[in-house]
Every structure is written in structure tokens, then in C-alpha cells.
């Protein structure tokens, strides 16, 4: 397991460095300038370039950029909030997006798993059909439609939850957006769980385990569900990053001060530092989640470690 883990970590670090290189190249190729104010003349722009180190050779900028990004020094905002450290801008917004996204993942994964298992165990019944219909609706209907419906029904009419995000009522304010964001995850997990469970339940080793007299719960949780987990985890991993980094439309509907709106504002303002910093954070989170997934693969199915040459 140690050898397998070391390989996964090295691959993740190399991938992160390659992403830094790509982000830096994209930043150099971006059209326009972060200092597009018409009131600035060329000499004033030159002073700003010198102040932020943008007048130095590209190779010097690159190594400085890599060092700063890996140490968490993202620089300052050029336009959105001039001279404000980007880490400060992100620190006030990222926890909100992570909390709402984390809740959405938890809700979607648990409900989706339950629906998928029930649908597989009650295959070709009315219950299976109902679970399938719920899954299709969850995948087909955009999250912002659920957000509008929930906001109107439980925010405007029932007044159970706030219609707009309130930092003083963060817990209650995050319920509706979390449910809206969880619908796609719930539907995806339910569909994959159902299909994988049906395949596992019809396999030869399940018949062998059943012939040994194992109880139904042992068959389902110890054998069927465990063997169906790898495809489910594969589907869930990218969804976790997507949800935890915020959904712009849902954030707009509930006026959530998350990182999604910050990214859009940075793109519109040519605030390169903010765009690159958020892209780096997204990439780092994705790589970290995929590293966790690789580790879970090795734990759930030791054959994966052995196939990759682990001792």
C-alpha cells in the first residue's frame, strides 16, 4: 500500500506542476491588460507593471509565480478590490461555497445511494419505476429550476427558510441551495448504483456467497455494495469539486457570496491574478479529490494495487 500511495502522490504533484505551467502560459496569452483604465497613460501603466513585477522577463515571472502559488501567496487584486490580497478575498467566500457544496454532496450521495439500492433490490417493480423517474427528473432538470421552486415554495410562501443568503442565519440559509445543488448528484448516484448493483447481484460470486448461507444484509453490504462502490466513487469525485467550488446560477438566485460570482467578476474585469488563483485552487482541489479516490480504490479492491505493481 505504501508503494501504491507514493506513486499516486508523485503523479498528483507532477500534475499540479503541469497545471501551474499551463495556467501561466494562458495568463501570458490573455488578451488585454489588467490595467485597462482609459485614465492611465503609458508612464502610469509602466509604473504599475513595475510595481507588480510584470515588467520582468517571462522566465523570472514564471518561477516567482510558481513559488508564490505553492506557498499560498496569490498576490493582490488589480481591479475587483485594488491592492487587496487575493487570499483575503477567497478566504471570505470559499468556506461558504465549500459548506453549501459539501452539504449538497452529502445529501445527494446518501439519498442517491439509498434510491439506487432500493431500485436494484426491487427490480422491475413499481418502486423501481418511481426511483427511476426521480433519477431522470434529477438529471434532466437544471439545478436553478429546483432553486427557483424551492425559493418560492419554502422561502416566499411557507417562509420556513430565508429566500436570500443571510450570514447571520448561515445554517438555515444554506438548506435550500444545498438541496437544489444535490439533485443532480442524487440522480447520478442513484442511476449508477442501480445499474452496478444489478450487475453485481447477478454475478457468480454473489451466487456462491448466497449458497454459503450468508444473511441478506451481509450479502448486500459486505459483497454487493462494496463491489459496486468503485464506479460510484468515480462518478462522485468530479461532482464533489463542482459543487464545492460553487454554482454561479444558484449563488445568484440565493445571493450567496461564494467563489462562483468572484470568478465571473474577475474574468469581466481582466483581474488575471484572481482568475489564475481560483483556477489553481479548483485544480488543486480536483487533484486532491482524485488522490483520495485512488487511495479508496486500493482500499476497496486490493487487486488494483497489485495490478499496478504494489507489494
C-alpha positions as CSV (number, residue, x, y, z in Angstrom):
1,X,0.0,0.0,0.0
2,X,2.9,2.4,0.8
3,X,4.4,2.0,-2.7
4,X,1.0,2.5,-4.3
5,X,0.3,5.6,-2.2
6,X,3.8,7.1,-3.0
7,X,3.2,6.7,-6.7
8,X,-0.2,8.3,-6.5
9,X,1.2,11.3,-4.6
10,X,4.1,11.8,-7.1
11,X,1.7,11.7,-10.0
12,X,-0.5,14.3,-8.3
13,X,2.4,16.6,-7.6
14,X,3.6,16.4,-11.2
15,X,0.1,17.0,-12.5
16,X,-0.2,20.1,-10.2
17,X,3.1,21.5,-11.6
18,X,1.9,20.9,-15.2
19,X,-1.3,22.8,-14.4
20,X,0.7,25.7,-13.0
21,X,2.7,25.8,-16.2
22,X,-0.5,25.8,-18.4
23,X,-2.1,28.5,-16.2
24,X,0.9,30.7,-16.5
25,X,1.0,30.3,-20.3
26,X,-2.7,31.1,-20.5
27,X,-2.2,34.2,-18.4
28,X,0.5,35.4,-20.8
29,X,-1.7,34.8,-23.8
30,X,-4.8,36.5,-22.3
31,X,-5.9,39.5,-24.4
32,X,-5.9,43.0,-23.0
33,X,-4.3,44.1,-19.8
34,X,-5.3,44.2,-16.1
35,X,-4.8,48.0,-16.3
36,X,-7.3,49.0,-19.0
37,X,-8.4,52.2,-17.3
38,X,-8.5,54.9,-20.0
39,X,-7.4,57.5,-17.5
40,X,-4.0,55.8,-17.2
41,X,-1.3,57.0,-19.5
42,X,1.6,54.8,-20.7
43,X,4.0,56.0,-18.0
44,X,1.5,55.3,-15.2
45,X,0.9,51.8,-16.7
46,X,4.7,51.3,-16.7
47,X,4.8,52.2,-13.0
48,X,2.0,49.7,-12.3
49,X,3.8,46.9,-14.3
50,X,7.0,47.6,-12.4
51,X,5.1,47.6,-9.0
52,X,3.6,44.1,-9.6
53,X,6.6,42.6,-11.3
54,X,5.0,42.4,-14.7
55,X,7.9,44.1,-16.4
56,X,10.4,41.3,-15.6
57,X,11.5,38.6,-18.0
58,X,8.9,35.8,-18.5
59,X,11.1,33.1,-17.0
60,X,11.6,35.2,-13.8
61,X,7.9,35.8,-13.6
62,X,7.2,32.1,-14.0
63,X,9.5,30.9,-11.2
64,X,8.2,33.7,-8.9
65,X,4.7,32.7,-9.8
66,X,5.2,29.0,-9.0
67,X,6.9,29.8,-5.7
68,X,4.1,32.2,-4.7
69,X,1.3,29.9,-5.7
70,X,2.7,26.9,-3.9
71,X,3.2,28.9,-0.7
72,X,-0.3,30.4,-0.8
73,X,0.8,33.9,-1.8
74,X,-1.7,34.7,-4.6
75,X,-0.8,38.3,-4.9
76,X,-3.3,41.2,-4.9
77,X,-6.3,42.0,-6.9
78,X,-5.8,44.5,-9.7
79,X,-9.3,45.7,-10.3
80,X,-12.0,44.0,-8.3
81,X,-10.7,45.3,-4.9
82,X,-7.4,47.0,-5.7
83,X,-4.4,46.0,-3.7
84,X,-6.5,43.6,-1.5
85,X,-4.7,40.3,-1.0
86,X,-6.5,37.6,-3.1
87,X,-6.1,35.1,-0.2
88,X,-8.3,37.5,1.8
89,X,-10.9,37.7,-1.0
90,X,-11.1,34.0,-1.3
91,X,-11.0,33.3,2.5
92,X,-14.3,35.1,2.9
93,X,-16.0,33.3,0.0
94,X,-14.6,29.8,-0.3
95,X,-15.8,28.5,3.1
96,X,-19.3,29.4,2.1
97,X,-19.2,27.6,-1.2
98,X,-17.5,24.6,0.4
99,X,-20.1,24.4,3.2
100,X,-23.0,24.5,0.8
101,X,-21.3,22.2,-1.7
102,X,-20.4,19.8,1.0
103,X,-23.9,19.6,2.2
104,X,-25.2,19.1,-1.3
105,X,-22.7,16.2,-1.8
106,X,-23.7,14.6,1.4
107,X,-27.4,14.9,0.8
108,X,-27.1,13.8,-2.8
109,X,-24.8,10.8,-2.1
110,X,-26.9,9.4,0.8
111,X,-30.3,9.7,-0.9
112,X,-28.9,8.6,-4.3
113,X,-27.3,5.5,-2.7
114,X,-30.5,4.6,-0.9
115,X,-32.6,5.0,-4.0
116,X,-30.2,3.1,-6.2
117,X,-30.0,0.1,-3.7
118,X,-33.8,0.0,-3.3
119,X,-34.4,0.2,-7.1
120,X,-31.9,-2.7,-7.7
121,X,-33.3,-4.9,-4.9
122,X,-36.9,-4.2,-6.2
123,X,-36.1,-4.5,-9.9
124,X,-39.0,-4.3,-12.3
125,X,-41.5,-3.2,-9.7
126,X,-43.5,0.0,-9.2
127,X,-40.9,1.1,-6.6
128,X,-38.1,0.6,-9.2
129,X,-40.1,2.7,-11.7
130,X,-40.6,5.5,-9.2
131,X,-36.9,5.6,-8.3
132,X,-36.0,5.7,-12.0
133,X,-38.4,8.6,-12.7
134,X,-36.9,10.5,-9.8
135,X,-33.5,9.9,-11.1
136,X,-34.4,11.0,-14.6
137,X,-36.0,14.2,-13.3
138,X,-32.9,15.0,-11.2
139,X,-30.6,14.6,-14.2
140,X,-32.9,16.4,-16.7
141,X,-34.0,19.5,-14.8
142,X,-31.3,22.1,-14.2
143,X,-30.4,22.9,-10.6
144,X,-31.5,26.6,-11.0
145,X,-35.1,25.4,-11.7
146,X,-35.1,23.4,-8.4
147,X,-33.6,26.5,-6.8
148,X,-36.4,28.8,-8.0
149,X,-39.0,26.3,-7.0
150,X,-37.6,25.8,-3.5
151,X,-37.1,29.5,-3.0
152,X,-40.7,30.2,-4.0
153,X,-42.3,27.4,-2.1
154,X,-40.3,27.3,1.1
155,X,-38.9,30.8,1.2
156,X,-41.7,33.1,-0.2
157,X,-44.8,31.1,0.5
158,X,-44.1,28.9,3.6
159,X,-41.4,31.3,4.9
160,X,-39.6,28.3,6.5
161,X,-36.2,29.3,5.1
162,X,-34.7,32.6,4.0
163,X,-35.1,33.4,0.3
164,X,-31.7,35.1,0.2
165,X,-28.5,34.1,1.9
166,X,-28.0,35.7,5.3
167,X,-24.7,35.4,7.0
168,X,-26.3,35.7,10.4
169,X,-28.5,32.6,9.6
170,X,-25.9,30.7,7.7
171,X,-27.3,27.3,8.7
172,X,-30.9,27.9,7.6
173,X,-29.8,30.0,4.6
174,X,-27.7,27.1,3.2
175,X,-30.5,24.5,3.3
176,X,-32.4,25.4,0.1
177,X,-29.3,25.9,-2.1
178,X,-27.8,22.7,-0.8
179,X,-30.9,20.7,-1.7
180,X,-31.1,22.4,-5.2
181,X,-27.5,21.5,-5.9
182,X,-27.8,18.0,-4.6
183,X,-30.5,16.9,-7.1
184,X,-28.1,16.2,-10.0
185,X,-25.7,14.3,-7.7
186,X,-28.6,12.3,-6.1
187,X,-29.9,11.3,-9.6
188,X,-26.5,10.4,-10.9
189,X,-25.6,8.3,-7.9
190,X,-29.0,6.6,-7.9
191,X,-28.7,5.6,-11.6
192,X,-25.1,4.3,-11.3
193,X,-25.9,2.5,-8.0
194,X,-28.9,0.7,-9.5
195,X,-27.0,-0.4,-12.7
196,X,-23.9,-1.6,-10.8
197,X,-25.9,-3.3,-8.1
198,X,-27.9,-5.2,-10.7
199,X,-24.7,-6.4,-12.4
200,X,-23.2,-7.4,-9.1
201,X,-26.3,-9.2,-7.8
202,X,-26.3,-11.4,-11.0
203,X,-22.6,-12.3,-10.7
204,X,-21.3,-15.8,-9.9
205,X,-19.6,-14.8,-6.7
206,X,-22.8,-13.5,-5.3
207,X,-24.5,-16.8,-6.0
208,X,-21.6,-18.5,-4.3
209,X,-21.9,-16.2,-1.2
210,X,-25.6,-16.8,-1.1
211,X,-25.0,-20.6,-1.2
212,X,-22.9,-20.3,1.9
213,X,-25.9,-19.2,3.9
214,X,-24.9,-15.5,4.4
215,X,-27.7,-13.3,5.6
216,X,-29.3,-10.8,3.2
217,X,-27.8,-7.8,4.9
218,X,-24.3,-9.3,4.7
219,X,-24.8,-10.1,1.0
220,X,-25.9,-6.6,0.2
221,X,-23.5,-4.5,2.3
222,X,-20.4,-6.8,2.5
223,X,-20.4,-8.1,-1.0
224,X,-22.8,-6.3,-3.4
225,X,-22.5,-2.7,-2.3
226,X,-18.7,-2.9,-1.8
227,X,-18.1,-4.2,-5.3
228,X,-20.4,-1.6,-6.7
229,X,-18.6,1.3,-4.9
230,X,-15.7,1.8,-7.3
231,X,-17.8,3.1,-10.3
232,X,-19.9,5.1,-7.9
233,X,-16.9,6.8,-6.4
234,X,-15.6,7.5,-9.9
235,X,-18.8,9.3,-10.7
236,X,-19.0,11.2,-7.4
237,X,-15.4,12.5,-7.4
238,X,-15.7,15.3,-10.0
239,X,-19.2,16.2,-8.7
240,X,-17.7,16.9,-5.3
241,X,-15.3,19.5,-6.8
242,X,-18.0,21.1,-9.0
243,X,-20.3,21.5,-6.0
244,X,-17.7,22.6,-3.5
245,X,-16.4,25.3,-5.8
246,X,-19.8,26.8,-6.2
247,X,-22.6,27.0,-8.8
248,X,-22.9,30.5,-10.2
249,X,-26.6,30.5,-11.1
250,X,-27.7,29.0,-7.8
251,X,-25.4,31.5,-6.0
252,X,-27.1,34.3,-7.9
253,X,-30.6,33.1,-7.1
254,X,-29.9,33.0,-3.4
255,X,-27.5,35.9,-3.4
256,X,-24.7,33.7,-2.0
257,X,-21.3,35.5,-1.7
258,X,-19.4,32.5,-3.0
259,X,-16.4,32.0,-5.3
260,X,-18.5,31.5,-8.4
261,X,-19.5,35.2,-8.6
262,X,-16.0,36.2,-7.7
263,X,-14.6,34.3,-10.7
264,X,-17.1,35.8,-13.1
265,X,-16.3,39.3,-11.8
266,X,-12.6,38.7,-12.2
267,X,-13.0,37.5,-15.8
268,X,-15.1,40.5,-16.7
269,X,-12.6,42.9,-15.1
270,X,-9.5,41.2,-16.5
271,X,-8.3,40.6,-13.0
272,X,-5.8,38.0,-14.0
273,X,-4.4,37.3,-10.6
274,X,-7.9,36.4,-9.2
275,X,-8.7,34.2,-12.3
276,X,-5.5,32.3,-12.1
277,X,-5.6,31.9,-8.3
278,X,-9.2,30.5,-8.4
279,X,-8.2,28.2,-11.3
280,X,-5.3,26.9,-9.3
281,X,-7.5,26.3,-6.3
282,X,-10.0,24.4,-8.4
283,X,-7.3,22.3,-9.9
284,X,-5.6,21.6,-6.6
285,X,-9.0,20.5,-5.1
286,X,-9.7,18.3,-8.0
287,X,-6.3,16.6,-7.8
288,X,-6.7,16.1,-4.1
289,X,-10.1,14.5,-4.5
290,X,-8.8,12.2,-7.2
291,X,-5.9,11.3,-5.0
292,X,-8.4,10.3,-2.3
293,X,-10.3,8.3,-4.9
294,X,-7.2,6.4,-5.9
295,X,-6.5,5.6,-2.2
296,X,-10.1,4.4,-1.8
297,X,-9.7,2.2,-4.9
298,X,-6.8,0.5,-3.3
299,X,-8.6,0.0,0.0
300,X,-11.9,-1.2,-1.5
301,X,-10.3,-3.5,-4.1
302,X,-6.7,-4.7,-3.3
303,X,-6.4,-6.1,-6.9
304,X,-6.0,-2.5,-8.1
305,X,-2.8,-2.1,-6.0
306,X,-1.5,-5.4,-7.2
307,X,-2.2,-4.6,-10.9
308,X,-0.1,-1.5,-10.5
309,X,2.8,-3.4,-9.1
310,X,2.3,-2.7,-5.4
311,X,3.7,-5.1,-2.9
